[in-house]
Amino acid sequence: MKSCLRTRAPVWDVARGLLVFLVCGILSFTIMAPPTSDSLLHGAGAIAGARDLLLWPFDRASIWNLPIGANAVYVPASIRQATQWGMTTDPDVLILTPNAPLTPVYFNSDGWSHRNRCRAEGGVLFSAPIPSDFVVPGAGPRNPDGTTPNYATAVLATDGMTLFQGQPFARCTAGGTATIWWFQKNERLDGMGNSGGHGGSMLSSIGGTIRLTELVLGGVIHHALKVNLFGAENYWYDSATQGYRWPATTADSGAARNYGGSVRALRMGSLLALPSSIDVNSMGLETDAAKILAHAFQDYGAYTVDDAAWSVYAIATEFSPRGKVEDNFVSSWGFSMRPQSRTVPWARDMDRIFGALNVVDNWNEAMWQTVSSSNGAQGAGGGSPRVSWAP
């Protein structure tokens, strides 16, 4: 599924889409208490305390929670500088309210066709707890997130652990009909969390999402991120790789004709990071918000999960009944996270960060098996982790 935050419409591979309904195994571990603000420390020191899985999900060995290791092999990503906007976001719809009213979610195939996504076109795909007043706008020019936002979605079931994930979700009026095109129920909040509703990669709808309290004054991001790049200029495609790499399990259905990158290492599912040789404090970053983001890129990295389909950088952010990251960002910093202008300090900072990103090229499933069994001794790419594992 191509990511289309603004106007473009992807071609959906129906056969592949139906596979997401298959149910697979799950892993579990102990649920822990919420973290305190002073426990989320940047740097080599230990992260003390414990976790609230609603705020910091998945097993500590999940790809989303593993820091970068000292033996990571970096290959310059050579990401082309964005030309159309200074920065944008890809809001993930996170509905983590297991005590809310049980709500049927109906089939709707409007997708990225520029129809509005608001009507039930078929039967109930699943029922899940959703607050009655929570509205997710349909597609169209009045949607603040773009005319056809992806809205990869994670809805927590009544058991407080099972995740329904899919895209694109809509509920156009309070108390109205909830719709989605496709979904899967393969993951739990206490599991590894690889798969989900990002159609370009089939990676998690909630793992890697910037949460409400993270990219604010005094905030810190203690997990990997998710980004979308312009596939026509950045993502590699050949018949051998099919345009993706682990942990992605697919690339966009139009990858063969739409991907045009020149770096073989940079494909759907690549782990991007600022190399350890870079001093974040010497990058010339003009905003403190960008410094928070840069530290996360260096300590944990970011997975490529969708094609932005236009010349922008996009990063996944929380859109939930609790609020939107974009609103908290403006309240905290006094400027937009999604400036159209490319000449403002935040946009210049995004050019600096994305231009310096490398691919962690020795990160694959075999390496993950080794790292995940190290119980905190190694990070992504092998070697000592830059920061401590999640508690």
C-alpha positions as CSV (number, residue, x, y, z in Angstrom):
1,M,0.0,0.0,0.0
2,K,1.5,3.3,-1.0
3,S,1.5,6.0,1.6
4,C,-0.6,9.0,0.3
5,L,-0.7,11.8,2.9
6,R,-1.9,14.3,0.3
7,T,-3.4,13.5,-3.0
8,R,-2.0,10.4,-4.7
9,A,-3.9,7.1,-4.9
10,P,-2.1,3.7,-4.7
11,V,-2.9,0.5,-6.5
12,W,-4.0,-2.1,-3.9
13,D,-3.0,-5.7,-4.3
14,V,-6.2,-7.4,-3.1
15,A,-4.7,-10.8,-2.8
16,R,-2.0,-9.5,-0.5
17,G,-4.5,-7.5,1.4
18,L,-6.5,-10.5,2.3
19,L,-3.5,-12.2,3.9
20,V,-3.6,-9.7,6.8
21,F,-6.6,-11.5,8.2
22,L,-4.5,-14.6,9.1
23,V,-3.9,-15.0,12.8
24,C,-0.5,-16.1,14.0
25,G,1.2,-16.8,17.3
26,I,1.9,-14.3,20.1
27,L,4.5,-13.8,22.8
28,S,4.0,-12.4,26.3
29,F,5.8,-11.0,29.2
30,T,5.1,-9.2,32.5
31,I,3.2,-6.0,32.5
32,M,4.9,-3.3,34.6
33,A,4.0,0.1,36.1
34,P,4.3,3.4,34.3
35,P,7.7,5.1,33.9
36,T,8.5,8.3,35.8
37,S,9.8,11.3,33.9
38,D,13.3,11.1,35.5
39,S,13.6,7.4,34.6
40,L,13.7,8.1,30.9
41,L,17.3,9.2,30.7
42,H,19.3,9.8,27.5
43,G,22.8,8.5,27.4
44,A,24.7,5.4,28.5
45,G,23.2,5.3,32.0
46,A,20.5,2.8,33.0
47,I,16.8,3.4,32.4
48,A,15.3,2.8,35.8
49,G,11.8,1.9,36.8
50,A,9.2,0.0,34.8
51,R,6.8,0.5,31.9
52,D,3.1,1.1,31.1
53,L,2.6,-0.9,28.0
54,L,-0.1,1.5,26.8
55,L,2.6,4.2,26.6
56,W,5.7,2.1,25.9
57,P,4.5,-1.2,24.2
58,F,6.0,-4.5,23.4
59,D,8.7,-6.9,24.7
60,R,12.0,-5.3,25.5
61,A,13.6,-7.3,22.7
62,S,11.1,-6.0,20.2
63,I,12.6,-4.2,17.2
64,W,10.9,-1.0,18.4
65,N,12.7,-1.1,21.8
66,L,16.2,-2.1,20.9
67,P,18.9,0.6,20.9
68,I,21.6,0.7,18.2
69,G,24.7,-1.4,18.9
70,A,28.4,-0.5,18.8
71,N,29.0,-2.9,15.9
72,A,26.3,-1.5,13.6
73,V,27.6,-1.3,10.0
74,Y,26.5,2.1,8.5
75,V,25.9,2.8,4.8
76,P,25.1,6.4,3.8
77,A,21.4,6.5,2.9
78,S,21.9,9.5,0.6
79,I,18.3,10.6,1.2
80,R,17.4,13.3,-1.4
81,Q,16.5,16.6,0.1
82,A,12.8,17.2,0.2
83,T,11.5,19.9,-2.1
84,Q,7.7,20.2,-1.5
85,W,7.2,20.8,2.2
86,G,9.5,21.5,5.1
87,M,8.3,18.4,7.1
88,T,5.1,16.4,7.5
89,T,3.7,13.6,9.6
90,D,1.9,10.3,9.1
91,P,-0.6,10.2,12.0
92,D,-1.2,6.7,13.5
93,V,-4.7,6.2,15.0
94,L,-4.2,4.7,18.4
95,I,-7.4,3.7,20.2
96,L,-6.1,2.1,23.5
97,T,-9.3,2.3,25.5
98,P,-10.4,-1.3,26.4
99,N,-13.3,-0.1,28.6
100,A,-14.9,2.1,25.9
101,P,-18.2,1.0,24.3
102,L,-17.9,-2.0,22.0
103,T,-18.2,-0.6,18.5
104,P,-18.6,-2.4,15.2
105,V,-16.1,-1.5,12.5
106,Y,-17.4,-2.0,8.9
107,F,-15.7,-2.7,5.6
108,N,-15.1,0.3,3.4
109,S,-12.8,0.2,0.3
110,D,-12.6,3.9,-0.5
111,G,-9.0,3.9,0.5
112,W,-6.9,6.4,-1.5
113,S,-9.5,6.9,-4.3
114,H,-10.6,10.3,-2.9
115,R,-14.0,9.0,-1.9
116,N,-14.7,9.9,1.7
117,R,-14.4,6.5,3.6
118,C,-17.4,7.3,5.7
119,R,-20.0,4.7,4.6
120,A,-20.3,1.1,5.5
121,E,-19.8,-0.8,2.2
122,G,-19.9,-4.2,3.6
123,G,-20.3,-6.2,6.8
124,V,-18.7,-5.8,10.2
125,L,-15.0,-6.8,10.1
126,F,-14.5,-6.7,13.9
127,S,-15.9,-5.0,17.0
128,A,-13.7,-3.2,19.4
129,P,-13.9,-0.7,22.2
130,I,-13.9,2.9,20.8
131,P,-15.0,6.1,22.7
132,S,-18.3,7.3,21.2
133,D,-17.0,10.8,20.8
134,F,-13.8,10.0,19.0
135,V,-13.8,11.3,15.4
136,V,-11.3,10.3,12.7
137,P,-12.1,12.4,9.6
138,G,-12.7,10.8,6.3
139,A,-10.7,11.6,3.1
140,G,-11.2,14.9,1.4
141,P,-9.9,18.5,1.3
142,R,-11.2,19.4,4.8
143,N,-9.1,16.8,6.5
144,P,-6.2,18.6,8.4
145,D,-3.9,15.6,7.9
146,G,-4.2,15.7,4.1
147,T,-6.7,14.6,1.5
148,T,-6.0,10.9,1.8
149,P,-4.1,10.3,5.0
150,N,-2.9,6.7,5.7
151,Y,-4.3,6.5,9.2
152,A,-2.7,3.2,10.0
153,T,-4.6,2.1,13.1
154,A,-4.2,0.1,16.3
155,V,-7.3,-0.6,18.4
156,L,-6.9,-2.4,21.7
157,A,-9.4,-5.2,22.4
158,T,-11.4,-5.6,25.5
159,D,-8.8,-8.0,26.9
160,G,-6.4,-5.2,27.2
161,M,-3.7,-7.0,25.1
162,T,-5.0,-8.0,21.6
163,L,-4.4,-5.4,18.9
164,F,-6.6,-4.9,15.8
165,Q,-4.4,-3.2,13.2
166,G,-5.2,-2.0,9.7
167,Q,-5.8,1.0,7.5
168,P,-7.3,3.4,6.6
169,F,-9.7,3.9,9.5
170,A,-12.4,6.5,9.6
171,R,-15.3,7.6,11.8
172,C,-16.5,10.8,10.3
173,T,-18.9,11.9,13.0
174,A,-19.2,11.4,16.8
175,G,-21.2,8.2,17.4
176,G,-21.2,7.5,13.6
177,T,-20.2,4.5,11.6
178,A,-16.6,3.3,12.0
179,T,-14.9,1.9,8.9
180,I,-11.7,0.4,7.7
181,W,-10.5,-1.3,4.5
182,W,-8.5,-4.2,6.0
183,F,-7.2,-5.4,9.4
184,Q,-5.2,-8.1,11.1
185,K,-5.1,-9.4,14.6
186,N,-1.7,-11.0,14.8
187,E,-0.1,-9.0,17.6
188,R,-0.4,-8.3,21.3
189,L,0.7,-5.3,23.3
190,D,3.1,-7.5,25.3
191,G,4.5,-9.3,22.2
192,M,7.2,-8.5,19.7
193,G,5.0,-6.2,17.7
194,N,6.6,-6.4,14.2
195,S,3.5,-6.6,12.0
196,G,0.7,-4.1,11.7
197,G,-1.2,-1.7,9.6
198,H,1.4,0.2,7.6
199,G,0.5,-1.1,4.2
200,G,3.8,-0.3,2.4
201,S,5.7,-2.6,4.8
202,M,3.1,-4.4,6.9
203,L,4.9,-3.1,10.0
204,S,3.3,-2.1,13.3
205,S,0.7,0.7,13.6
206,I,1.8,1.5,17.1
207,G,5.4,0.5,17.4
208,G,7.7,3.4,16.6
209,T,5.0,6.0,16.8
210,I,5.9,9.3,18.5
211,R,3.6,9.6,21.5
212,L,2.0,12.7,23.1
213,T,4.6,13.3,25.8
214,E,7.8,12.6,23.9
215,L,8.5,15.4,21.4
216,V,7.7,18.2,23.8
217,L,9.7,20.6,26.0
218,G,11.8,18.3,28.3
219,G,10.7,15.2,26.4
220,V,12.7,12.2,25.4
221,I,12.0,9.4,22.9
222,H,13.1,6.0,24.2
223,H,12.2,3.8,21.2
224,A,12.8,3.5,17.4
225,L,10.8,5.7,15.1
226,K,8.9,5.2,11.8
227,V,9.5,7.4,8.7
228,N,8.2,7.6,5.2
229,L,10.4,8.8,2.3
230,F,9.7,9.7,-1.3
231,G,10.1,6.3,-2.9
232,A,10.7,7.6,-6.4
233,E,13.9,9.2,-5.2
234,N,15.0,7.1,-2.3
235,Y,13.8,3.5,-2.1
236,W,15.8,0.9,-4.1
237,Y,14.0,-1.8,-6.1
238,D,15.3,-4.8,-7.9
239,S,13.9,-8.3,-8.7
240,A,16.1,-9.9,-6.1
241,T,15.0,-7.8,-3.1
242,Q,11.5,-6.8,-4.4
243,G,12.2,-3.4,-2.8
244,Y,12.1,-4.4,0.9
245,R,14.2,-6.0,3.7
246,W,13.5,-7.4,7.1
247,P,11.6,-6.6,9.3
248,A,9.3,-5.4,6.5
249,T,7.5,-8.3,4.8
250,T,6.5,-6.5,1.6
251,A,7.0,-3.3,-0.4
252,D,4.3,-1.1,-2.0
253,S,2.3,-2.8,-4.6
254,G,3.7,-0.4,-7.2
255,A,7.3,-0.6,-6.0
256,A,8.7,-1.9,-9.3
257,R,7.5,1.2,-11.2
258,N,7.5,3.8,-8.3
259,Y,10.8,3.1,-6.4
260,G,13.8,4.9,-8.0
261,G,16.5,5.2,-5.3
262,S,20.2,4.6,-5.9
263,V,21.3,3.0,-2.6
264,R,20.6,-0.7,-2.5
265,A,20.6,-0.8,1.3
266,L,17.8,1.7,1.5
267,R,14.6,-0.2,1.0
268,M,11.2,-0.6,2.7
269,G,11.9,-1.8,6.2
270,S,15.5,-0.4,6.4
271,L,16.7,0.8,9.8
272,L,18.0,4.4,9.5
273,A,20.2,6.0,12.1
274,L,22.6,8.8,12.7
275,P,26.1,7.1,12.9
276,S,27.8,7.1,16.3
277,S,30.6,9.2,14.9
278,I,28.3,12.2,14.6
279,D,28.1,14.6,17.5
280,V,24.4,15.6,17.6
281,N,25.3,18.8,19.5
282,S,27.6,19.8,16.6
283,M,25.1,19.3,13.8
284,G,24.1,23.0,13.9
285,L,20.5,22.2,14.8
286,E,18.5,25.3,15.4
287,T,15.6,23.9,17.5
288,D,15.6,21.9,20.7
289,A,12.8,19.8,19.3
290,A,15.1,18.6,16.5
291,K,17.8,17.7,19.1
292,I,15.3,15.4,20.8
293,L,14.5,13.8,17.4
294,A,18.2,13.5,16.5
295,H,19.1,11.8,19.7
296,A,16.4,9.2,19.1
297,F,17.7,8.7,15.5
298,Q,21.1,8.1,16.9
299,D,20.2,5.9,19.9
300,Y,17.4,3.8,18.4
301,G,17.0,4.7,14.7
302,A,13.9,4.7,12.5
303,Y,12.3,2.1,10.2
304,T,11.1,3.0,6.8
305,V,7.4,1.9,6.7
306,D,5.7,3.6,3.7
307,D,6.2,5.6,0.6
308,A,5.4,9.2,1.2
309,A,4.5,9.5,-2.6
310,W,5.7,13.1,-2.8
311,S,8.9,14.9,-2.0
312,V,8.7,15.2,1.8
313,Y,10.0,13.6,5.0
314,A,7.2,12.1,7.1
315,I,7.3,10.7,10.6
316,A,4.7,8.7,12.4
317,T,2.8,10.4,15.3
318,E,0.0,9.6,17.7
319,F,-3.6,10.5,16.9
320,S,-5.7,9.2,19.7
321,P,-8.7,10.0,22.0
322,R,-6.0,11.6,24.2
323,G,-5.0,14.1,21.5
324,K,-2.6,14.6,18.6
325,V,1.2,15.0,18.7
326,E,1.0,17.8,16.2
327,D,-1.1,19.9,18.7
328,N,1.2,19.2,21.6
329,F,4.2,20.1,19.5
330,V,2.7,23.5,18.7
331,S,1.8,24.1,22.3
332,S,5.2,23.2,23.5
333,W,7.5,24.8,20.9
334,G,5.3,27.6,19.4
335,F,5.7,26.5,15.7
336,S,4.2,23.8,13.5
337,M,5.6,20.3,13.1
338,R,4.4,20.4,9.5
339,P,5.5,23.7,8.0
340,Q,4.9,24.1,4.3
341,S,7.9,26.5,4.1
342,R,11.3,24.9,3.7
343,T,13.1,28.0,5.0
344,V,12.1,27.9,8.7
345,P,14.5,26.6,11.3
346,W,12.6,23.3,11.9
347,A,12.6,22.5,8.2
348,R,16.3,23.3,8.0
349,D,16.9,21.0,10.9
350,M,15.0,18.2,9.1
351,D,17.3,18.6,6.1
352,R,20.3,18.3,8.4
353,I,19.0,15.2,10.1
354,F,17.6,13.3,7.2
355,G,20.7,14.2,5.1
356,A,23.0,12.6,7.6
357,L,21.0,9.4,8.1
358,N,22.7,6.0,7.3
359,V,21.2,2.6,6.9
360,V,22.2,0.0,9.5
361,D,23.1,-2.5,6.9
362,N,24.0,-5.5,9.1
363,W,20.6,-5.6,10.7
364,N,18.6,-8.6,9.7
365,E,16.5,-11.4,11.3
366,A,19.5,-13.6,12.1
367,M,21.3,-10.7,13.8
368,W,18.0,-9.9,15.7
369,Q,17.9,-13.5,17.0
370,T,21.4,-13.1,18.5
371,V,20.7,-9.6,19.9
372,S,17.3,-10.5,21.4
373,S,18.8,-13.4,23.3
374,S,21.6,-11.3,24.8
375,N,19.3,-10.0,27.6
376,G,20.4,-6.4,27.2
377,A,24.1,-6.9,26.3
378,Q,23.8,-6.1,22.6
379,G,22.0,-3.6,20.4
380,A,20.7,-3.5,16.8
381,G,23.6,-4.4,14.6
382,G,25.5,-6.1,17.4
383,G,27.8,-4.9,20.1
384,S,27.2,-2.9,23.2
385,P,23.9,-0.9,23.1
386,R,24.2,2.9,23.0
387,V,21.6,3.1,25.8
388,S,20.1,0.5,28.1
389,W,17.4,-1.7,27.0
390,A,13.8,-0.9,28.0
391,P,13.0,-2.1,31.6
